[in-house]
Structure formats: structure tokens, C-alpha cells
Amino acid sequence: MAKIKDKAALEKIIQARTNLLVSNGFFGFLAMQLRLVESYDIPTAAVDGRSMYYNPDFIHQLSEREVEFVVAHEVMHCCFQHFTRRGPRDPRGWNIAGDFVINLDLQESGFTLIPQGKIINGKPFSILLDTKYKGMTTEEIYDSLPKIEISISGVGGDSDPGGCGGVMDAPGGAGGEEETKQAWETSVRQAVAIARADNAGNIPGSLKRLLNDLNKPKVSWRDKTRNFIDQSMTKEISWSRISRRSLSIGTLMPGLISDRLNHLVFVIDTSGSVSERMAREFLSEVAGALDENVADQLTVLYADTRVHDVDHFVPGDLVTGRTLENGGGGTAFSDSFKWISDNVPDASAVIYLTDLQVHDFGQEPECPTLWAVFGPEQYFQPLADKAPFGTAIHVGDSIG
């Protein structure tokens, strides 16, 4: 452990955590999960899911209650897993969007926020707080931020424009991200149990949906996808064609035959939210519809605001995916559904792999649509509720 140069600042944070343990068990327990690291390289504070970094000079400028607010603010970054969700987004804009979500929650939870105009690090403080963002996710707020707002450099400099404590990516690459993510899911469950048992502080409103989702029994996204495909394709059972899936488990079962061609369309959102690994694994699952003779044709679209790549496959083809480097723009679905209407009029079903962070859904196709939604589970239902058509399933924020 690095030598502490300013013990008074450390003691001030420790006192804030102790106060939270007494006054709000939820935040107090979670604050104890973060290792405290003194750092003069950051202007305020920051978390990466494992440690809370703090600048002693910043801490000394805050009152006792304001330090409690900063500690709780950093805890909320971890609860929302902001250290793994940023993806290719601008770090400063991501931090700003996250602060708008967090500060509203902490205000409603009774915390003493740093007051407007207070001089910190030589600049008047301006807290990121706006009721127009109430109920919105970090991703939704990020997409709505004007560029001039993203460019703002507040008392925390570029690393923390909001000045309440920033967020960094989780250490250790993909493996470290997953480990940290799982650790925080467990810690949040434990914190809720403690808070409820001791009646120790209110749980922030935006976290209640996350908690409900964490406690739901998990159903495989693969099973949901297979069921959707099977139900969307017009087939009849026949012993004249043996099911390949049954052969793989050592038995014989009748296969499926059709009185018409069944054309499955799979669209991959390339706006930056979908990883290569996720796209490959989902494409592999969808391709099983060809192998099982459930679908007679498979068309794969790659699209952001427009369709920019298309592949066609029939049974017997080796189904391969493209890299996603051609995308990365905004997100809109209208061009995809127009392309399908113009070029695949016989489409039997459409599966759209996306984060569903979009306002332009386009025209509903004349066949069933499945939204395969990738992203944090606590935000799945609000996004799914906004879809004007189709059925949505949550495929997680990692596929494995």
C-alpha cells in the first residue's frame, strides 16, 4: 500500500464512511467495498469499481456532509456499473450523463449536495442537476447532451467535468470488467439486505428497478430466441425429415417441413453498442435456424442509421460474420425496415440485435419482430416499453 501523505484527508473520508454506516446502511456498506487510494494526479475523486481515488486538496475544501455526498456519488457510479458500460462513448460526456442520473437520486435521498457557486479548485462549482433527466438512463442522457455541454470542463477538469468525482474503466481488461461487475451485483444485493433489516436509509429510486431485475430468475436468451424463430416460421412436423438437433442428443425426432419458404432476417446494430463477440455468438445462434431447416433463407444486415452491408445465406452455407468497423455512427431503424420491405418482401421474421437506445423505429414490418436488447438489465424494461412494436428480450451486457 502506498504511503499516505495527508492523513487528515484520509481520516475525513473514513469519518464520512462511518457516518454513512450509521445514517444510511445501504451507502455505508457499499462505501466500505472500495479501497481508498490517495492521488494527486486527479483533481477531485474517481472510482474504477475496485478503488476510490481522492485528491486530499479537494477533500479539504468540502464540509463533512459534502464529503459524504462525494462518497455516495462514487458508490452510485459503481452501482450503475459505469466503469464497464461506457464502450466507445466520449469519457467526459459519459461522466456528465452519469452525474445527472446520480445527483438527482442523491438529492431525493436527502444528501447535502455541494452548493452552487462554492469555490473549489479555484473555480465556482456548478452541479449537474436537472429534473428534465428524471427517469432517463445514462445512455439516453448521453445521446441527448449538446456537444457544447460535453465540452464543459468544470472544477474537476477533463476527467471529472461534474466536479463530484469521476469514473474510470474497470482495471484488468474484459476479465477484470466481468469480475468487478459480478462483485458489485453481489455487493448491491447484500447492501439492500442490510438496509432493509436495519431500516437504515432509503434505497435510491433508480436502483429499485436494478434490484428487482437482479432477483428475477434468469431465462436463457438462446431459448427465447429459438422459441421466437420456431413460432415465426410456418412449419409442420414430419418424419420424412429427421431433426438434426435430436441427433446431437442421441435420439431420433421428426423434423420440420414447410408449405412455403421461410426467410429470416437478422439485423446487427453497428452504432458502437454491439461488440464483435456478441454479434458473432448471436449470429451463430440465428444460423442454427438454417441448420435445423427451420428457416430456408437467412439475410443478415449491418446497420447504424442506414444499412451498409448485407449477406445472404441458405442451408449448407457457412454462415460467417463481418467486422463491425464500418459502423459506429448514430442509431436509427427506419432505413433497415425500409430496406427489408423493399428487398425482402417474403420476410417471415426479423431479429434486431441492438441496445435499443433509439427514437427512430421506422415502419413496422408485416412479420414478427424480436428486439434482442444488449445492455444493463436495470434499463431493459424502460427501453422495451418504448418500442412501438415487436417483442423484446434482454440478452445481457455480455454473452457467454
C-alpha angles and dihedrals in degrees: 000000000000117000114263112235097184111041093172092063091048091050090050091057092044089052090050091052090048091051090051092051088057100038102031116017093188095062094032094057093046093047088058090060091068122083111227114234124183112221133170090186092081123058098221125356138306143183134210098185093268106049138029110220117200138181109225092213089059093047092052090057092060132079121237093262092046090054088053088053092051092049091049090046091056091045089055091053086058095044089055090044092231087160091071104028103064098088112168094341122124107272094221094048090046090052092049092050091048091050092055090055095044100044093053090052094048092047090053089047091059102254122153104245122207104268123246114264097019109146110243124168088354095303133096109255119239114188120217100237126139128153091211087078095055111131094013125122124237089252093052092049092047091054091050097048116111113237090241089059092051089052093057113119109200134182089300094056123223093325094057113019091170092056095219098097129299136235129235131193116272113265125244103048122256093334092051092047092054093046092049092046093052092046091055094047088055093045093051091053090050092047091052091051090051094047093049094046094050097031082232109162135324123283110236113258096236090055095056092077090050090052093050091050093049090056097048117106110254121241118193114257086215092061091047091050093049091049091051092050094045092050093046097052119078104229139147127214114250135170088213088081118043118217111249090206090060091052090057090061095045102257140093121246131166117265131217132267129186138214089212140022115278114212118194119197121200119190122194118202105225097182091114103273097092119074124216091245093051093049092048095050094046092046089052090054093047090048088060087075088069094046091050092048088239090122126034096199136022124199118188120199126193111203146157112167088339139020108265105166134029133187128186125204136180130189110296095030121121102243109219131172132224128234114263096228093108092066131054100121128112125301129256129147101197096088092049094054092043089052090050092049092049099040108024105038089156094059110146096189140355125215116192118194106202146125087246091227093142142110099195106075096161127207118337110247123234091248135061118287127207119197108207098198121203120195144071110334095228089067098043100089098049090050093045090050090058094056107107093208142007134046121282129211128181114237096182130242090279131031121218 
